[in-house]
């Protein structure tokens, strides 16, 4: 599943990555951003 997530504190950017199929919009996750793992909110999911 492809996950689209908005990084908290950077609402203009969204990340797209492969993730767990059990995630849904509104779920809070930690995602890789460069060398850091940052908090983000799932904004959309798609099959892929």
C-alpha positions in Angstrom: 0.0 0.0 0.0 1.2 3.5 -0.8 0.8 6.0 2.1 0.7 9.8 1.8 1.6 11.5 5.0 1.9 15.2 6.0 4.9 15.8 8.3 3.8 17.6 11.4 5.2 21.1 11.6 5.7 21.1 7.8 2.1 21.0 6.5 2.9 22.1 2.9 4.9 18.9 2.2 3.6 15.4 2.0 5.7 12.2 1.8 4.8 9.1 -0.2 6.1 5.8 0.9 5.2 2.1 1.2 3.5 1.2 4.4 1.3 -1.1 6.4 -2.1 -1.8 4.9 -3.8 -1.3 8.2 -3.0 2.5 8.3 -5.9 4.9 7.5 -6.1 8.7 7.1 -5.8 10.4 10.4 -3.3 7.8 11.9 -0.1 9.2 13.4 3.1 7.6 12.1 6.9 8.2 12.2 8.5 8.5 8.8 12.1 8.9 7.5 13.0 12.4 6.4 16.7 12.4 5.5 18.5 10.9 8.4 15.8 11.6 10.9 12.5 9.9 11.8 9.8 12.6 12.2 6.1 12.5 13.3 3.6 12.6 10.4 -0.2 12.2 9.9 -1.5 9.9 7.2 -3.6 12.0 4.7 -4.4 9.3 2.1 -3.7 5.8 1.1 -3.8 4.0 -2.3 -3.2 0.4 -3.5 0.1 -0.2 -5.1 
